[in-house]
Amino acid sequence: MTETDEFLRYVVQKLVEFPDEVVINPREEGGKTTYLLSLRQGDVGRLIGKGGATIKAIRDLAMASAEKHGKKVAVEILE
């Protein structure tokens, strides 16, 4: 598990109501890792936040963490 994996798991589980139902699947493609987040429908809004502010912050921090190691990442929520 990479630092970015651990970071995402920690942050997402702290923000949702049902942390045990969070599933994070990394998908490698063309030198970029896309993290696909699956969670309970009621928790999607919590993770997105008002105007998308929360998910934007999570994406920015994940990208900054990955860049430290010369990698590229994206974070997507599966609905």
KELO-485100 format. One record per atom (N, C-alpha, C): atom name; residue number from 1; residue in three letters; x, y, z. Coordinates in steps of 0.001 Angstrom, whole numbers, always signed. Last residue first. Layout:
N
REC  filum  zalum  nuvo     east    north       up
REC     CA    NUM   Ala        X        Y        Z
...
% end
This chain:
79
REC  filum  zalum  nuvo     east    north       up
REC      N     79   Glu   -20765    +6081    -8582
REC     CA     79   Glu   -22123    +6226    -8039
REC      C     79   Glu   -23024    +5152    -8569
REC      N     78   Leu   -17465    +6473    -7627
REC     CA     78   Leu   -18405    +5653    -8392
REC      C     78   Leu   -19778    +5793    -7761
REC      N     77   Ile   -15322    +9142    -7793
REC     CA     77   Ile   -16341    +8503    -6970
REC      C     77   Ile   -17276    +7737    -7896
REC      N     76   Glu   -11808    +9310    -8350
REC     CA     76   Glu   -13173    +9340    -8866
REC      C     76   Glu   -14108    +8618    -7904
REC      N     75   Val    -8744   +10857    -8599
REC     CA     75   Val    -9685   +10267    -7647
REC      C     75   Val   -11088   +10430    -8220
REC      N     74   Ala    -5491   +10294    -9949
REC     CA     74   Ala    -6818   +10899   -10062
REC      C     74   Ala    -7706   +10187    -9053
REC      N     73   Val    -1929   +10871   -10128
REC     CA     73   Val    -3123   +10194    -9646
REC      C     73   Val    -4375   +10996    -9978
REC      N     72   Lys    +1466   +10232   -10878
REC     CA     72   Lys     +246   +10990   -11168
REC      C     72   Lys     -953   +10180   -10704
REC      N     71   Lys    +4706   +10503    -9242
REC     CA     71   Lys    +3576    +9766    -9809
REC      C     71   Lys    +2411   +10705   -10070
REC      N     70   Gly    +6903   +11337    -7751
REC     CA     70   Gly    +6983   +11330    -9200
REC      C     70   Gly    +5861   +10568    -9882
REC      N     69   His    +6476   +11629    -5108
REC     CA     69   His    +7101   +10371    -5515
REC      C     69   His    +7151   +10237    -7037
REC      N     68   Lys    +5140   +13986    -4950
REC     CA     68   Lys    +6371   +13855    -4163
REC      C     68   Lys    +7161   +12633    -4603
REC      N     67   Glu    +2818   +13394    -6320
REC     CA     67   Glu    +3868   +14132    -7019
REC      C     67   Glu    +5195   +14079    -6281
REC      N     66   Ala    +1233   +12237    -4325
REC     CA     66   Ala    +1776   +11395    -5395
REC      C     66   Ala    +2925   +12082    -6117
REC      N     65   Ser     +580   +14495    -2791
REC     CA     65   Ser    +1265   +13353    -2181
REC      C     65   Ser    +1931   +12493    -3246
REC      N     64   Ala     -803   +16013    -4684
REC     CA     64   Ala     +426   +16539    -4085
REC      C     64   Ala    +1245   +15413    -3459
REC      N     63   Met    -3002   +14351    -5173
REC     CA     63   Met    -2071   +14662    -6263
REC      C     63   Met     -747   +15186    -5712
REC      N     62   Ala    -4196   +14395    -2655
REC     CA     62   Ala    -3738   +13117    -3214
REC      C     62   Ala    -2723   +13361    -4327
REC      N     61   Leu    -4852   +17125    -2465
REC     CA     61   Leu    -3895   +16537    -1526
REC      C     61   Leu    -3349   +15207    -2029
REC      N     60   Asp    -6721   +17342    -4577
REC     CA     60   Asp    -5517   +18166    -4560
REC      C     60   Asp    -4455   +17574    -3643
REC      N     59   Arg    -8719   +15515    -3749
REC     CA     59   Arg    -7985   +15296    -5009
REC      C     59   Arg    -6677   +16077    -5011
REC      N     58   Ile    -9580   +16781    -1398
REC     CA     58   Ile    -9028   +15425    -1342
REC      C     58   Ile    -8196   +15143    -2589
REC      N     57   Ala   -10561   +19180    -2479
REC     CA     57   Ala    -9445   +19213    -1529
REC      C     57   Ala    -8771   +17842    -1433
REC      N     56   Lys   -12660   +18150    -4018
REC     CA     56   Lys   -11579   +18900    -4670
REC      C     56   Lys   -10351   +18935    -3761
REC      N     55   Ile   -14303   +17082    -2074
REC     CA     55   Ile   -13648   +16163    -3007
REC      C     55   Ile   -12515   +16865    -3746
REC      N     54   Thr   -15065   +19543     -816
REC     CA     54   Thr   -14379   +18479      -85
REC      C     54   Thr   -13646   +17543    -1033
REC      N     53   Ala   -16371   +21138    -2791
REC     CA     53   Ala   -15155   +21606    -2119
REC      C     53   Ala   -14375   +20480    -1441
REC      N     52   Gly   -18727   +20802    -4129
REC     CA     52   Gly   -17596   +19963    -4532
REC      C     52   Gly   -16297   +20306    -3827
REC      N     51   Gly   -20711   +22308    -2967
REC     CA     51   Gly   -20100   +22812    -4188
REC      C     51   Gly   -18889   +22017    -4655
REC      N     50   Lys   -20056   +20686      -36
REC     CA     50   Lys   -20806   +21802     -609
REC      C     50   Lys   -20058   +22359    -1818
REC      N     49   Gly   -19127   +17215     -655
REC     CA     49   Gly   -19140   +18484      +68
REC      C     49   Gly   -19894   +19563     -682
REC      N     48   Ile   -18429   +14591    -1342
REC     CA     48   Ile   -18351   +15652    -2344
REC      C     48   Ile   -18300   +17023    -1673
REC      N     47   Leu   -18871   +13192    +1006
REC     CA     47   Leu   -17534   +13192     +426
REC      C     47   Leu   -17379   +14303     -614
REC      N     46   Arg   -21563   +13563    +1451
REC     CA     46   Arg   -20605   +13954    +2488
REC      C     46   Arg   -19213   +14099    +1891
REC      N     45   Gly   -22632   +12394     -851
REC     CA     45   Gly   -22769   +13833     -620
REC      C     45   Gly   -21797   +14349     +414
REC      N     44   Val   -22031    +9686     -324
REC     CA     44   Val   -21465   +10364    -1500
REC      C     44   Val   -21511   +11878    -1303
REC      N     43   Asp   -23416    +8491    +1689
REC     CA     43   Asp   -22117    +9077    +2024
REC      C     43   Asp   -21497    +9846     +863
REC      N     42   Gly   -25649    +7359     +542
REC     CA     42   Gly   -25837    +8465    +1480
REC      C     42   Gly   -24542    +9162    +1857
REC      N     41   Gln   -24490    +5222     -901
REC     CA     41   Gln   -25069    +6370    -1609
REC      C     41   Gln   -25223    +7585     -693
REC      N     40   Arg   -21378    +3987     +283
REC     CA     40   Arg   -22832    +4017     +399
REC      C     40   Arg   -23366    +5315     -216
REC      N     39   Leu   -18778    +3817    -2211
REC     CA     39   Leu   -19280    +3983     -860
REC      C     39   Leu   -20792    +4041     -890
REC      N     38   Ser   -15828    +3560    -3963
REC     CA     38   Ser   -17195    +3054    -3862
REC      C     38   Ser   -17623    +3199    -2409
REC      N     37   Leu   -13512    +5207    -5904
REC     CA     37   Leu   -14091    +5121    -4566
REC      C     37   Leu   -15524    +4643    -4650
REC      N     36   Leu   -10673    +4586    -7628
REC     CA     36   Leu   -12125    +4527    -7756
REC      C     36   Leu   -12714    +4283    -6371
REC      N     35   Tyr    -7883    +6256    -8570
REC     CA     35   Tyr    -8508    +5625    -7412
REC      C     35   Tyr   -10019    +5729    -7566
REC      N     34   Thr    -5616    +5773   -11054
REC     CA     34   Thr    -6937    +6336   -10781
REC      C     34   Thr    -7534    +5552    -9625
REC      N     33   Thr    -2341    +6501   -11809
REC     CA     33   Thr    -3206    +5678   -10968
REC      C     33   Thr    -4512    +6427   -10737
REC      N     32   Lys     -463    +6469   -14795
REC     CA     32   Lys    -1321    +7218   -13870
REC      C     32   Lys    -2175    +6238   -13085
REC      N     31   Gly     +795    +5059   -16776
REC     CA     31   Gly    +1625    +5796   -15832
REC      C     31   Gly     +848    +6636   -14834
REC      N     30   Gly    -1422    +3821   -18123
REC     CA     30   Gly     -573    +4813   -18772
REC      C     30   Gly     +251    +5654   -17822
REC      N     29   Glu    -3022    +2931   -15280
REC     CA     29   Glu    -3220    +3056   -16719
REC      C     29   Glu    -2329    +4174   -17256
REC      N     28   Glu    -4264    +1206   -12490
REC     CA     28   Glu    -3081    +1738   -13175
REC      C     28   Glu    -3356    +1794   -14672
REC      N     27   Arg    -6516    +1815   -10036
REC     CA     27   Arg    -6421    +1272   -11391
REC      C     27   Arg    -5264    +1978   -12098
REC      N     26   Pro    -7514     +994    -6726
REC     CA     26   Pro    -6594    +1710    -7610
REC      C     26   Pro    -6529    +1020    -8973
REC      N     25   Asn   -10419    +1203    -5006
REC     CA     25   Asn    -9751     +351    -5992
REC      C     25   Asn    -8824    +1196    -6858
REC      N     24   Ile   -11814    +1212    -1947
REC     CA     24   Ile   -10947    +2020    -2795
REC      C     24   Ile   -10176    +1082    -3704
REC      N     23   Val   -14808    +1258     -274
REC     CA     23   Val   -13923     +405    -1065
REC      C     23   Val   -13138    +1318    -1991
REC      N     22   Val   -16519    +1567    +2746
REC     CA     22   Val   -15707    +2257    +1747
REC      C     22   Val   -14790    +1249    +1065
REC      N     21   Glu   -17807     +437    +4833
REC     CA     21   Glu   -18331     +134    +3506
REC      C     21   Glu   -17550     +822    +2384
REC      N     20   Asp   -16771    +1402    +7160
REC     CA     20   Asp   -16487       -1    +6840
REC      C     20   Asp   -16958     -387    +5439
REC      N     19   Pro   -17807    +4006    +7425
REC     CA     19   Pro   -16432    +3806    +6946
REC      C     19   Pro   -16107    +2367    +6555
REC      N     18   Phe   -20430    +5584    +7163
REC     CA     18   Phe   -20241    +4134    +7164
REC      C     18   Phe   -18843    +3788    +6620
REC      N     17   Glu   -20190    +8329    +7038
REC     CA     17   Glu   -20927    +7760    +8165
REC      C     17   Glu   -20699    +6248    +8299
REC      N     16   Val   -16994    +9838    +6161
REC     CA     16   Val   -18271    +9186    +5880
REC      C     16   Val   -18901    +8605    +7136
REC      N     15   Leu   -14503   +10860    +6942
REC     CA     15   Leu   -15543   +11777    +6493
REC      C     15   Leu   -16928   +11148    +6333
REC      N     14   Lys   -12773    +8814    +7550
REC     CA     14   Lys   -13090    +9779    +8613
REC      C     14   Lys   -14258   +10686    +8233
REC      N     13   Gln   -12504    +7512    +5118
REC     CA     13   Gln   -13184    +6812    +6212
REC      C     13   Gln   -13541    +7752    +7359
REC      N     12   Val   -11043    +9461    +3689
REC     CA     12   Val   -12395    +9102    +3268
REC      C     12   Val   -13148    +8425    +4419
REC      N     11   Val    -8569    +9499    +5131
REC     CA     11   Val    -9414   +10687    +5002
REC      C     11   Val   -10858   +10314    +4672
REC      N     10   Tyr    -7618    +6784    +4940
REC     CA     10   Tyr    -7774    +7469    +6214
REC      C     10   Tyr    -8774    +8622    +6111
REC      N      9   Arg    -7560    +6308    +2145
REC     CA      9   Arg    -8359    +5465    +3033
REC      C      9   Arg    -8635    +6188    +4349
REC      N      8   Leu    -5736    +8310    +1307
REC     CA      8   Leu    -7128    +8292     +843
REC      C      8   Leu    -8018    +7481    +1772
REC      N      7   Phe    -3378    +7501    +2695
REC     CA      7   Phe    -3968    +8821    +2894
REC      C      7   Phe    -5445    +8817    +2509
REC      N      6   Glu    -2901    +4966    +1599
REC     CA      6   Glu    -3171    +5111    +3034
REC      C      6   Glu    -3852    +6439    +3336
REC      N      5   Asp    -2417    +5666    -1085
REC     CA      5   Asp    -3476    +4712     -729
REC      C      5   Asp    -3891    +4904     +730
REC      N      4   Thr     -187    +7323     -750
REC     CA      4   Thr    -1428    +7888    -1289
REC      C      4   Thr    -2612    +6983     -971
REC      N      3   Glu    +1715    +5519     +139
REC     CA      3   Glu    +1300    +6616    +1016
REC      C      3   Glu      -24    +7218     +556
REC      N      2   Thr     +621    +2188     -899
REC     CA      2   Thr    +1427    +3399     -992
REC      C      2   Thr     +936    +4450       +5
REC      N      1   Met     +850    -1179       +0
REC     CA      1   Met       +0       +0       +0
REC      C      1   Met     +896    +1244       +0
% end
